[in-house]
């Protein structure tokens, strides 16, 4: 039986329909609410009220700081792990990699609850009472635990693609481990770093479930603001969502451009 052949334009129709109904129309609705008041008159009051309120600006600042700390810690932990796994000759290294990915198969809320119970047990020990009030520490810990696999996987896949002949050539030229790492491994792993940073930094700014459950609802990030405002004020909530969208776009654009530039420079030995 001969299957019918479709043109490229025909095959693009399902994707175009998806983009229209699930991306373009929702974005237009957000823009409409963001630039109108409760009577649907064009207004910039939402932006003025938001950027003139110190508490809201501090929320953005804390969100960025928490996301940066989470991203840096994930990178410092994930890079050595990915490097060792990618360069290792162990036959069972895929099992080790699976151990880092395995928690992602468990329900997110259950994992966060397990961490919260662990902190509750630790805070009951002598000398560990400070954990009870360390809301920011517990929030960052939960973020790192949740997003660490998203940093390991892109780093591992990127390092795995580095040709072994480059390491052999580096050794033949008399380069030591440090020279090989900074001249070959690090530059060629920049795309994986940028991908992992994007996958960790952006969700960390909006994942208010972790901050609510581990931070005793005392750590407010921008994602929590959006959720609260959409409960009673769609106009302000849409404005904050639009601001966050701009931050996401700028972050993606900067990391993408930086990754491409460094990738080209890193190939020059």
C-alpha angles and dihedrals in degrees: 000000000000115000118224117255119230128200122241091253091055092050090051093059096086091049092047091051090049092050093048097049101033104031114018100039094045089048091051090050091052092049091048093053093041094057098041136068128229090282090052095248117144107265141158094201092109092061093043093050093046099048093041094054111088092202092058093046090050089053090057090047093050091046092054093045093049091047092049093049091047092049094048093048092047090050093048091051099038100046097064090042093051092044094051093046094046094048096038121105093206114133092214098050090111088063090055090050089050090055089062093047096042096082089061088069091063121083111274095228091051091053093050091047090051091053091048091052089048091054090047090055092047093049089057091061119095112270093012098089090111090075090071092066098031093102097156092047092052092046093053091044091053092047092051092048092049100044102033094097089055088060097043098051100056091042092050095047091047095049091045090061094056108112114247088217088072091060091046091050090049091052092048090054090054099252117155128222095273094048091048091049096049096039100041117008100042098044094045092047093055093097089056091047092051092047092049093046091052093048092050106033099051098047091044090064093057107030096107093160090077093045092049097046100038099027094052089243089290096107109077119193130178093265090060090051091054092048093049095047094048087059094065110358117041092176096060091039091053091049092053090046089052091051090050090048090055090050090050092049093049092047092049092046094048095046092045094051093044091049094053093048095047092045091057093046093044093060091063106092 
